[in-house]
């Protein structure tokens, strides 16, 4: 009959080959510190990464930069509101600082302008879609009033047919701009890799 092993013994056997050297732990901690610094930058607590980067050796600096980059690049998305636009602006500024490339800085400037255009276009799209669908909503309100003898105002998003129509058109608009977001993320990664 075989020997029965405890859970601890099994875990130790499985992790024997994993080396937890001090260097790998230090590099992991540097990356975590970079993520924390990026979040502080996004919240406005700090305005630069210069001091933190200067205090690290080359390997730790690379991991610190990687942690910063990972957080900032994850914030490069299509904005849903003007508030998102402000967060996007901070993330873009942080990427420009960490990448430090004039061409990329110019790309980010253009990207910000496109995202402002996207928000404006989305607001116009929304107004146009509602205006286009308004007669159909009024017709439904009249039908409800005729059936039940009581007038009820239907908000556009309460109507499933309108919601589907609205989402279809807004998703088409988002699709047009999502490719720009994907491109800027790819270019940021390329410039970052060249800079690390």
Secondary structure as a PSIPRED ss2 file (coil, helix, strand):
# PSIPRED VFORMAT (PSIPRED V4.0)

   1 X C   1.000  0.000  0.000
   2 X C   1.000  0.000  0.000
   3 X C   1.000  0.000  0.000
   4 X C   1.000  0.000  0.000
   5 X C   1.000  0.000  0.000
   6 X C   1.000  0.000  0.000
   7 X H   0.000  1.000  0.000
   8 X H   0.000  1.000  0.000
   9 X H   0.000  1.000  0.000
  10 X H   0.000  1.000  0.000
  11 X H   0.000  1.000  0.000
  12 X H   0.000  1.000  0.000
  13 X H   0.000  1.000  0.000
  14 X H   0.000  1.000  0.000
  15 X C   1.000  0.000  0.000
  16 X C   1.000  0.000  0.000
  17 X C   1.000  0.000  0.000
  18 X C   1.000  0.000  0.000
  19 X C   1.000  0.000  0.000
  20 X C   1.000  0.000  0.000
  21 X C   1.000  0.000  0.000
  22 X H   0.000  1.000  0.000
  23 X H   0.000  1.000  0.000
  24 X H   0.000  1.000  0.000
  25 X H   0.000  1.000  0.000
  26 X H   0.000  1.000  0.000
  27 X H   0.000  1.000  0.000
  28 X H   0.000  1.000  0.000
  29 X H   0.000  1.000  0.000
  30 X H   0.000  1.000  0.000
  31 X H   0.000  1.000  0.000
  32 X H   0.000  1.000  0.000
  33 X H   0.000  1.000  0.000
  34 X H   0.000  1.000  0.000
  35 X H   0.000  1.000  0.000
  36 X H   0.000  1.000  0.000
  37 X H   0.000  1.000  0.000
  38 X H   0.000  1.000  0.000
  39 X H   0.000  1.000  0.000
  40 X H   0.000  1.000  0.000
  41 X H   0.000  1.000  0.000
  42 X H   0.000  1.000  0.000
  43 X H   0.000  1.000  0.000
  44 X C   1.000  0.000  0.000
  45 X C   1.000  0.000  0.000
  46 X C   1.000  0.000  0.000
  47 X C   1.000  0.000  0.000
  48 X C   1.000  0.000  0.000
  49 X C   1.000  0.000  0.000
  50 X H   0.000  1.000  0.000
  51 X H   0.000  1.000  0.000
  52 X H   0.000  1.000  0.000
  53 X H   0.000  1.000  0.000
  54 X H   0.000  1.000  0.000
  55 X C   1.000  0.000  0.000
  56 X C   1.000  0.000  0.000
  57 X C   1.000  0.000  0.000
  58 X H   0.000  1.000  0.000
  59 X H   0.000  1.000  0.000
  60 X H   0.000  1.000  0.000
  61 X H   0.000  1.000  0.000
  62 X H   0.000  1.000  0.000
  63 X H   0.000  1.000  0.000
  64 X H   0.000  1.000  0.000
  65 X H   0.000  1.000  0.000
  66 X H   0.000  1.000  0.000
  67 X H   0.000  1.000  0.000
  68 X H   0.000  1.000  0.000
  69 X H   0.000  1.000  0.000
  70 X H   0.000  1.000  0.000
  71 X H   0.000  1.000  0.000
  72 X H   0.000  1.000  0.000
  73 X H   0.000  1.000  0.000
  74 X H   0.000  1.000  0.000
  75 X C   1.000  0.000  0.000
  76 X C   1.000  0.000  0.000
  77 X C   1.000  0.000  0.000
  78 X C   1.000  0.000  0.000
  79 X C   1.000  0.000  0.000
  80 X C   1.000  0.000  0.000
  81 X C   1.000  0.000  0.000
  82 X H   0.000  1.000  0.000
  83 X H   0.000  1.000  0.000
  84 X H   0.000  1.000  0.000
  85 X H   0.000  1.000  0.000
  86 X H   0.000  1.000  0.000
  87 X H   0.000  1.000  0.000
  88 X H   0.000  1.000  0.000
  89 X H   0.000  1.000  0.000
  90 X H   0.000  1.000  0.000
  91 X H   0.000  1.000  0.000
  92 X H   0.000  1.000  0.000
  93 X H   0.000  1.000  0.000
  94 X H   0.000  1.000  0.000
  95 X H   0.000  1.000  0.000
  96 X H   0.000  1.000  0.000
  97 X H   0.000  1.000  0.000
  98 X H   0.000  1.000  0.000
  99 X H   0.000  1.000  0.000
 100 X C   1.000  0.000  0.000
 101 X C   1.000  0.000  0.000
 102 X H   0.000  1.000  0.000
 103 X H   0.000  1.000  0.000
 104 X H   0.000  1.000  0.000
 105 X H   0.000  1.000  0.000
 106 X H   0.000  1.000  0.000
 107 X H   0.000  1.000  0.000
 108 X H   0.000  1.000  0.000
 109 X H   0.000  1.000  0.000
 110 X H   0.000  1.000  0.000
 111 X H   0.000  1.000  0.000
 112 X H   0.000  1.000  0.000
 113 X H   0.000  1.000  0.000
 114 X H   0.000  1.000  0.000
 115 X H   0.000  1.000  0.000
 116 X H   0.000  1.000  0.000
 117 X H   0.000  1.000  0.000
 118 X H   0.000  1.000  0.000
 119 X H   0.000  1.000  0.000
 120 X H   0.000  1.000  0.000
 121 X H   0.000  1.000  0.000
 122 X H   0.000  1.000  0.000
 123 X H   0.000  1.000  0.000
 124 X H   0.000  1.000  0.000
 125 X H   0.000  1.000  0.000
 126 X H   0.000  1.000  0.000
 127 X H   0.000  1.000  0.000
 128 X H   0.000  1.000  0.000
 129 X H   0.000  1.000  0.000
 130 X H   0.000  1.000  0.000
 131 X H   0.000  1.000  0.000
 132 X H   0.000  1.000  0.000
 133 X H   0.000  1.000  0.000
 134 X H   0.000  1.000  0.000
 135 X H   0.000  1.000  0.000
 136 X H   0.000  1.000  0.000
 137 X H   0.000  1.000  0.000
 138 X H   0.000  1.000  0.000
 139 X H   0.000  1.000  0.000
 140 X H   0.000  1.000  0.000
 141 X H   0.000  1.000  0.000
 142 X H   0.000  1.000  0.000
 143 X H   0.000  1.000  0.000
 144 X H   0.000  1.000  0.000
 145 X H   0.000  1.000  0.000
 146 X H   0.000  1.000  0.000
 147 X H   0.000  1.000  0.000
 148 X H   0.000  1.000  0.000
 149 X C   1.000  0.000  0.000
 150 X C   1.000  0.000  0.000
 151 X C   1.000  0.000  0.000
 152 X C   1.000  0.000  0.000
 153 X C   1.000  0.000  0.000
 154 X C   1.000  0.000  0.000
 155 X C   1.000  0.000  0.000
 156 X H   0.000  1.000  0.000
 157 X H   0.000  1.000  0.000
 158 X H   0.000  1.000  0.000
 159 X C   1.000  0.000  0.000
 160 X H   0.000  1.000  0.000
 161 X H   0.000  1.000  0.000
 162 X H   0.000  1.000  0.000
 163 X H   0.000  1.000  0.000
 164 X H   0.000  1.000  0.000
 165 X H   0.000  1.000  0.000
 166 X H   0.000  1.000  0.000
 167 X H   0.000  1.000  0.000
 168 X H   0.000  1.000  0.000
 169 X H   0.000  1.000  0.000
 170 X H   0.000  1.000  0.000
 171 X H   0.000  1.000  0.000
 172 X H   0.000  1.000  0.000
 173 X H   0.000  1.000  0.000
 174 X H   0.000  1.000  0.000
 175 X H   0.000  1.000  0.000
 176 X H   0.000  1.000  0.000
 177 X H   0.000  1.000  0.000
 178 X H   0.000  1.000  0.000
 179 X H   0.000  1.000  0.000
 180 X H   0.000  1.000  0.000
 181 X H   0.000  1.000  0.000
 182 X H   0.000  1.000  0.000
 183 X H   0.000  1.000  0.000
 184 X H   0.000  1.000  0.000
 185 X H   0.000  1.000  0.000
 186 X H   0.000  1.000  0.000
 187 X H   0.000  1.000  0.000
 188 X H   0.000  1.000  0.000
 189 X H   0.000  1.000  0.000
 190 X H   0.000  1.000  0.000
 191 X H   0.000  1.000  0.000
 192 X H   0.000  1.000  0.000
 193 X H   0.000  1.000  0.000
 194 X H   0.000  1.000  0.000
 195 X H   0.000  1.000  0.000
 196 X C   1.000  0.000  0.000
